Amino acid sequence: MNPKYLLSLTILLSGCDVSNISVVSANTMAPSINKGETIQLINCSDENSECNFSHGEIYAFNHPNIKDVTYFSRILGKPGDHIKFINKSTYLNGVLLKTRSLGQIEIEKYICEKFSESINEIRYEICRGPGRFNPRLEYSDIKLSENEYFFVSDNRENSIDSRIFGPILLSAIKARVIKVSEK
């Protein structure tokens, strides 16, 4: 992987203590959370009830293959779930995730189609290509095992997530991410 892309596609976090405040360094979660906005990190210790690992929530986690790199993305799949990507459609346990077009937006000099998407009762916005990075999906049809979570970024064609590096173990999930302010 080209290191210059790695830096532009990740958010580097340190500490991940309760109430740690960080400024987002990339647009991997745009349009929901944009570069330059502020997020709060809620530490996911065993005794912390703030981290319930629900579908659609955003978490910070350690990259599975690169030491000292932390990403943040949305939980698409939990242990036991079956995830499948067909074209630009996403299926969770055989059910197509509902999307609705919201028109085009510009993010860092490229135009993408903005969609409303929902998992269960959680609704959020995503952006679909064309993008700078159009990922080749290594994990396009996967059944998650015990303690495995599958993360996707909202800026789908301009991010690296579980579709590329695979599931994330529960032990690698560090903090729940809450948006604090806009740019």
Kinemage of the C-alpha trace (Angstrom):
@kinemage 1
@onewidth
@group {chain A} dominant
@subgroup {mainchain}
@vectorlist {calphas} color= white
{ca met a 1} P 0.000 0.000 0.000
{ca asn a 2} L 1.256 3.459 -0.855
{ca pro a 3} L 2.100 5.241 2.448
{ca lys a 4} L 0.836 8.618 1.211
{ca tyr a 5} L -2.649 7.120 0.742
{ca leu a 6} L -2.478 5.514 4.147
{ca leu a 7} L -1.999 8.869 5.849
{ca ser a 8} L -4.800 10.497 3.893
{ca leu a 9} L -7.242 7.659 4.531
{ca thr a 10} L -6.782 7.145 8.254
{ca ile a 11} L -7.321 9.065 11.378
{ca leu a 12} L -4.392 8.771 13.724
{ca leu a 13} L -5.515 8.719 17.316
{ca ser a 14} L -3.593 8.340 20.537
{ca gly a 15} L -4.636 7.603 24.063
{ca cys a 16} L -8.317 6.887 23.382
{ca asp a 17} L -9.139 7.822 26.973
{ca val a 18} L -12.676 8.593 28.084
{ca ser a 19} L -13.632 12.062 26.844
{ca asn a 20} L -10.563 12.331 24.596
{ca ile a 21} L -11.303 14.989 21.969
{ca ser a 22} L -9.720 14.711 18.504
{ca val a 23} L -9.880 16.600 15.243
{ca val a 24} L -10.625 14.402 12.217
{ca ser a 25} L -7.717 14.278 9.762
{ca ala a 26} L -9.397 12.652 6.725
{ca asn a 27} L -12.746 12.416 4.941
{ca thr a 28} L -13.213 8.640 5.260
{ca met a 29} L -16.497 9.143 7.138
{ca ala a 30} L -17.804 12.048 5.035
{ca pro a 31} L -20.511 13.179 4.718
{ca ser a 32} L -21.368 12.126 8.309
{ca ile a 33} L -18.082 13.296 9.855
{ca asn a 34} L -15.799 15.531 7.814
{ca lys a 35} L -12.118 16.400 7.886
{ca gly a 36} L -11.541 19.202 10.403
{ca glu a 37} L -14.549 18.356 12.577
{ca thr a 38} L -14.201 17.421 16.236
{ca ile a 39} L -15.032 14.002 17.671
{ca gln a 40} L -15.135 12.622 21.191
{ca leu a 41} L -13.725 9.163 21.913
{ca ile a 42} L -15.451 7.122 24.619
{ca asn a 43} L -13.103 4.406 25.900
{ca cys a 44} L -14.523 0.886 25.444
{ca ser a 45} L -13.479 -0.729 28.712
{ca asp a 46} L -15.457 -3.715 30.040
{ca glu a 47} L -17.265 -1.605 32.622
{ca asn a 48} L -18.257 1.119 30.132
{ca ser a 49} L -21.912 0.832 29.128
{ca glu a 50} L -21.454 3.500 26.406
{ca cys a 51} L -19.964 0.865 24.056
{ca asn a 52} L -22.707 -1.572 23.122
{ca phe a 53} L -21.338 -2.269 19.612
{ca ser a 54} L -24.652 -1.791 17.785
{ca his a 55} L -25.028 -1.881 14.016
{ca gly a 56} L -24.505 1.588 12.555
{ca glu a 57} L -22.495 3.036 15.451
{ca ile a 58} L -19.024 4.486 14.804
{ca tyr a 59} L -15.948 3.121 16.609
{ca ala a 60} L -12.186 3.640 16.596
{ca phe a 61} L -10.117 0.484 16.223
{ca asn a 62} L -6.544 -0.626 15.652
{ca his a 63} L -5.670 -1.499 12.062
{ca pro a 64} L -5.247 -5.297 11.932
{ca asn a 65} L -1.955 -5.233 9.995
{ca ile a 66} L -0.285 -1.879 10.633
{ca lys a 67} L 1.036 -1.145 14.108
{ca asp a 68} L 0.104 2.199 15.698
{ca val a 69} L -2.549 3.079 13.090
{ca thr a 70} L -6.092 3.664 14.296
{ca tyr a 71} L -9.119 3.914 12.012
{ca phe a 72} L -12.673 4.853 12.732
{ca ser a 73} L -15.653 3.503 10.804
{ca arg a 74} L -19.242 2.356 11.186
{ca ile a 75} L -20.183 -1.144 12.398
{ca leu a 76} L -21.916 -2.959 9.548
{ca gly a 77} L -21.587 -6.495 10.899
{ca lys a 78} L -21.386 -8.168 14.287
{ca pro a 79} L -20.552 -11.754 15.318
{ca gly a 80} L -22.748 -14.227 13.419
{ca asp a 81} L -23.781 -11.734 10.709
{ca his a 82} L -23.536 -12.488 6.982
{ca ile a 83} L -22.507 -9.510 4.812
{ca lys a 84} L -22.579 -9.433 1.041
{ca phe a 85} L -21.764 -6.657 -1.437
{ca ile a 86} L -23.247 -6.906 -4.926
{ca asn a 87} L -22.385 -3.995 -7.219
{ca lys a 88} L -23.025 -1.005 -4.947
{ca ser a 89} L -25.723 -2.748 -2.886
{ca thr a 90} L -25.111 -4.015 0.633
{ca tyr a 91} L -26.887 -6.986 2.201
{ca leu a 92} L -26.885 -7.738 5.929
{ca asn a 93} L -28.148 -11.226 6.811
{ca gly a 94} L -29.856 -11.482 3.406
{ca val a 95} L -31.665 -8.138 3.706
{ca leu a 96} L -30.803 -5.268 1.348
{ca leu a 97} L -29.876 -2.131 3.300
{ca lys a 98} L -32.326 0.632 2.452
{ca thr a 99} L -30.835 3.619 0.632
{ca arg a 100} L -32.346 6.782 -0.791
{ca ser a 101} L -30.553 9.247 -3.070
{ca leu a 102} L -30.070 12.739 -1.668
{ca gly a 103} L -28.311 14.237 -4.697
{ca gln a 104} L -24.698 15.047 -5.418
{ca ile a 105} L -22.182 16.723 -3.116
{ca glu a 106} L -18.543 17.768 -3.422
{ca ile a 107} L -15.925 16.409 -1.023
{ca glu a 108} L -12.314 17.534 -1.521
{ca lys a 109} L -12.695 18.427 -5.206
{ca tyr a 110} L -14.623 15.327 -6.307
{ca ile a 111} L -18.332 14.811 -6.758
{ca cys a 112} L -20.130 11.874 -5.196
{ca glu a 113} L -23.723 10.748 -4.860
{ca lys a 114} L -25.030 11.242 -1.335
{ca phe a 115} L -27.412 8.593 0.031
{ca ser a 116} L -29.381 8.054 3.186
{ca glu a 117} L -28.756 4.496 4.416
{ca ser a 118} L -30.146 2.665 7.416
{ca ile a 119} L -29.283 -0.392 9.458
{ca asn a 120} L -32.175 -1.422 11.674
{ca glu a 121} L -33.337 1.915 13.137
{ca ile a 122} L -30.075 3.842 12.705
{ca arg a 123} L -30.069 6.213 9.715
{ca tyr a 124} L -26.963 7.981 8.391
{ca glu a 125} L -25.572 9.407 5.164
{ca ile a 126} L -23.012 7.817 2.849
{ca cys a 127} L -21.205 8.931 -0.288
{ca arg a 128} L -20.691 6.691 -3.327
{ca gly a 129} L -18.033 7.223 -6.042
{ca pro a 130} L -16.480 7.861 -8.266
{ca gly a 131} L -13.632 8.527 -5.923
{ca arg a 132} L -9.902 8.661 -5.698
{ca phe a 133} L -9.535 5.165 -4.376
{ca asn a 134} L -12.278 2.764 -5.654
{ca pro a 135} L -11.359 -0.202 -3.460
{ca arg a 136} L -11.100 -3.731 -4.786
{ca leu a 137} L -13.246 -5.674 -2.368
{ca glu a 138} L -11.261 -8.507 -0.843
{ca tyr a 139} L -14.150 -9.308 1.487
{ca ser a 140} L -17.361 -9.090 -0.570
{ca asp a 141} L -19.190 -12.084 0.952
{ca ile a 142} L -18.347 -12.919 4.554
{ca lys a 143} L -19.856 -14.652 7.571
{ca leu a 144} L -18.506 -13.198 10.812
{ca ser a 145} L -17.193 -15.465 13.555
{ca glu a 146} L -17.293 -14.970 17.307
{ca asn a 147} L -15.664 -11.668 18.378
{ca glu a 148} L -15.442 -10.373 14.765
{ca tyr a 149} L -16.863 -7.038 13.597
{ca phe a 150} L -17.092 -5.666 10.059
{ca phe a 151} L -16.553 -1.920 9.590
{ca val a 152} L -17.353 0.279 6.582
{ca ser a 153} L -16.627 3.955 6.090
{ca asp a 154} L -19.346 6.322 4.909
{ca asn a 155} L -17.206 7.657 2.054
{ca arg a 156} L -17.356 4.255 0.386
{ca glu a 157} L -15.075 4.686 -2.647
{ca asn a 158} L -12.541 6.843 -0.812
{ca ser a 159} L -11.640 4.777 2.207
{ca ile a 160} L -9.981 1.603 3.354
{ca asp a 161} L -12.066 -0.515 5.701
{ca ser a 162} L -13.081 -4.118 6.420
{ca arg a 163} L -13.927 -4.627 2.748
{ca ile a 164} L -10.160 -4.454 2.171
{ca phe a 165} L -8.490 -5.712 5.375
{ca gly a 166} L -11.260 -7.954 6.712
{ca pro a 167} L -13.026 -8.262 10.062
{ca ile a 168} L -11.790 -6.578 13.231
{ca leu a 169} L -11.526 -8.487 16.498
{ca leu a 170} L -13.398 -7.126 19.512
{ca ser a 171} L -10.069 -6.720 21.326
{ca ala a 172} L -8.925 -4.215 18.646
{ca ile a 173} L -11.929 -1.898 19.148
{ca lys a 174} L -10.800 0.987 21.346
{ca ala a 175} L -13.446 3.697 21.532
{ca arg a 176} L -16.903 4.774 20.499
{ca val a 177} L -16.825 7.886 18.302
{ca ile a 178} L -19.271 10.736 18.844
{ca lys a 179} L -19.309 13.833 16.626
{ca val a 180} L -18.912 16.956 18.752
{ca ser a 181} L -18.765 19.858 16.293
{ca glu a 182} L -18.813 20.751 12.634
{ca lys a 183} L -16.090 22.707 10.838
